[in-house]
Amino acid sequence: MEYITYEKLEKTENLVKFYQEEEVEEEVEEVEEVEEVEELNEELPVLKKYEELPVTTMTLVANIEGAIDKELSFQLLPSIRNIEFAVDPTKKQRKPRKNRKMKKKKKEIPAYPENTIIYLEFGKEDRGLKIKEQCKTFKNVVSIYYSVGEKVVNMKLSSNSVHMTGARKKEHIQSGVNCLFYHMKRIKNTMDKIKDNHDIIDWFIENTKGEFSDHLQDFTIKKPEKFPSFIDAETYDVMMSYTIEYEKYSEYSKRINYFINSKSIYRGELNLIRINEIMLNHNYSLGFEIDRQILNDIINRYGKTSNYKSNFNNMLQPYVKIEIEYTYDTTQGVNRKPNKVGKDTVMVYRTGSITQSGSTMERTKKIYYEFCDIILNNYFEVKICDLPEKKKLRKRTYVLN
């Protein structure tokens, strides 16, 4: 029988200590490896979800049931008065230096309530408050500047569609189309009543003529408070709505004469069929500066297995332009040439600012997440440095003794 001596006991204790130390060292190494991986993951930025990105502008097309008369729509849709911005004589006007041109200040347009038509343009004619000095004209459409409350958008009215630019959501074009439908139906009802009874237009021509004004060099417009029984409230409201736009009686009488012996402002029934997204624009920031040349090379390598193409030339443009080709969908009621190729774009600036334009929300969302994957997978290659935080200026207060 063997007895356990002190030496044997000491050896066994040393062995246990040795194995315990080895296990501790292995655990420490595993913990250090996990901490290193966690540190790497912490350095990667957390990019926003697509739903959190604000829509800068949208281009939308609304298809309409019915045939709209563009000429009568331009002549009879209500607008506001053209305000002349006079120069304040009390303020000293700066004189331009030699060989320098003074920049023209933009007109300060007041905020108008929703559902207000501000300006109309058709061919070489225009009505209302002209927002821009040089507006793009289109021969076959009525260009309408319309207030959605928070901003002014542009609508191009054709016989069976409304094309809107500058919107931020689909509700903007829906409110614009509803506004046009509302005024057109009221105008059509008034035209039908005047055709049945010409005394209506004669009464307005006689009873709205005011006194002669030396300032206007024309007669003023008188607004009668009462009207005869053969004129209803809707007709009175429609005919008097043009007094908001004009001060001169001759201009007002010329406008209401379009109600006599004119065709209908639209044929058939006015209904909204569908709203199509043509283009969406997003502006956002990655939060760090980008090496544009390296990103351009990475995108072109990625494009060998996809439809991504990248272009960067710092002498010509300050951004990396990424293009993603696609084929137009002609089944959505938008007039496109068959098999025509479109391009979605992502423009990346050195500061990490991104301008992304896409054809539809689904495509834009898909491209956004693909672009984020490329950035995160090559984060340590494309990143130059973090953007500096904007410091808030402290207001200094002075105490006068």
Secondary structure as GFF3:
##gff-version 3
##sequence-region A 1 401
A	DSSP	alpha_helix	6	43	.	.	.	ID=ss1
A	DSSP	three_ten_helix	50	52	.	.	.	ID=ss2
A	DSSP	beta_strand	55	68	.	.	.	ID=ss3
A	DSSP	alpha_helix	70	76	.	.	.	ID=ss4
A	DSSP	beta_strand	116	122	.	.	.	ID=ss5
A	DSSP	beta_strand	125	128	.	.	.	ID=ss6
A	DSSP	beta_strand	142	147	.	.	.	ID=ss7
A	DSSP	beta_strand	152	157	.	.	.	ID=ss8
A	DSSP	beta_strand	161	167	.	.	.	ID=ss9
A	DSSP	alpha_helix	170	196	.	.	.	ID=ss10
A	DSSP	alpha_helix	199	207	.	.	.	ID=ss11
A	DSSP	beta_strand	209	213	.	.	.	ID=ss12
A	DSSP	beta_strand	218	221	.	.	.	ID=ss13
A	DSSP	alpha_helix	233	240	.	.	.	ID=ss14
A	DSSP	three_ten_helix	241	243	.	.	.	ID=ss15
A	DSSP	alpha_helix	249	256	.	.	.	ID=ss16
A	DSSP	three_ten_helix	257	259	.	.	.	ID=ss17
A	DSSP	beta_strand	266	285	.	.	.	ID=ss18
A	DSSP	beta_strand	288	290	.	.	.	ID=ss19
A	DSSP	alpha_helix	292	302	.	.	.	ID=ss20
A	DSSP	three_ten_helix	303	305	.	.	.	ID=ss21
A	DSSP	beta_strand	308	311	.	.	.	ID=ss22
A	DSSP	beta_strand	319	327	.	.	.	ID=ss23
A	DSSP	three_ten_helix	330	332	.	.	.	ID=ss24
A	DSSP	beta_strand	341	349	.	.	.	ID=ss25
A	DSSP	beta_strand	353	358	.	.	.	ID=ss26
A	DSSP	alpha_helix	361	377	.	.	.	ID=ss27
A	DSSP	alpha_helix	379	382	.	.	.	ID=ss28
A	DSSP	beta_strand	383	386	.	.	.	ID=ss29
###
